[in-house]
């Protein structure tokens, strides 16, 4: 369950950034290709956040970022759906780079 390791990383970042202030909400952008299960991350966060009085009542707000690839042949962007077919929808090339979908970013926090 890599969500526990992710929650531990979020904890370190949020605790340091909070600088002793109470945190109510932590906002995350999580790409669907990261294979994070939001409910498992919420559960892991509940366990981790109890270790700090400043984070104990905080909640995660997870924004799932869809996957898009950019074709290296024709430059077209192709969204990746649940079928996980990594080929350009325009020219069918499998030479691409991932444009979005691999994010795992703490974007902001609500602190008091």
SVG drawing of the C-alpha trace seen along z (x, -y; Angstrom):
<svg xmlns="http://www.w3.org/2000/svg" viewBox="-12 -32 21 34">
<polyline fill="none" stroke="black" stroke-width="0.4" points="0.0,0.0 2.1,-2.9 -0.6,-5.3 0.9,-5.2 4.3,-6.3 2.6,-9.1 0.7,-10.2 4.0,-10.2 5.5,-12.5 2.5,-14.8 2.8,-14.9 6.4,-16.0 5.7,-18.7 2.5,-20.0 4.0,-20.0 7.0,-22.0 5.0,-24.5 2.4,-25.0 5.1,-26.4 3.1,-25.6 -0.3,-26.8 -3.3,-24.5 -4.1,-23.1 -7.7,-22.5 -7.4,-21.4 -4.6,-20.1 -5.1,-20.3 -3.4,-17.7 -3.2,-17.3 -2.9,-13.5 -2.4,-12.1 -4.4,-9.0 -1.3,-7.3 0.1,-7.4 -2.2,-4.6 -3.3,-6.2 -6.5,-5.0 -8.1,-8.2 -10.0,-6.3 -6.8,-4.5 -4.8,-7.8 -7.6,-9.4 -7.4,-6.5 -3.6,-6.6 -3.8,-10.4 -6.1,-9.9 -3.5,-7.7 -0.6,-10.0 -2.2,-13.3 -3.0,-12.2 0.7,-12.5 0.6,-16.3 -1.8,-18.5 -1.6,-21.0 -2.6,-18.4 -4.9,-16.2 -8.2,-17.7 -7.0,-18.3 -8.6,-16.8 -7.2,-16.0 -8.9,-17.4 -7.7,-15.3 -8.0,-16.6 -7.6,-13.7 -5.7,-14.8 -6.5,-12.9 -3.8,-11.5 -2.9,-13.1 -0.1,-12.1 1.6,-14.2 2.6,-12.5 6.2,-12.9 5.4,-12.3 2.5,-14.7 2.3,-16.7 -1.3,-15.8 -2.6,-15.5 -4.5,-12.3 -6.4,-11.8 -5.9,-8.3 -9.1,-6.7 -9.7,-3.7 -8.6,-1.3 -5.0,-2.7 -4.2,-2.6 -1.0,-4.7 -1.1,-5.5 -1.8,-8.8 -5.5,-9.1 -4.5,-11.1 -1.6,-9.0 -1.6,-5.9 2.1,-6.4 3.3,-4.9 6.1,-7.5 4.8,-9.9 5.6,-11.7 3.2,-12.0 1.8,-15.5 -0.4,-15.1 -1.4,-12.3 1.8,-11.7 1.4,-14.6 1.6,-14.2 1.6,-17.8 0.6,-19.5 -0.8,-22.7 -2.0,-24.6 -3.1,-24.4 -5.7,-26.2 -4.1,-27.3 -5.2,-29.3"/>
</svg>
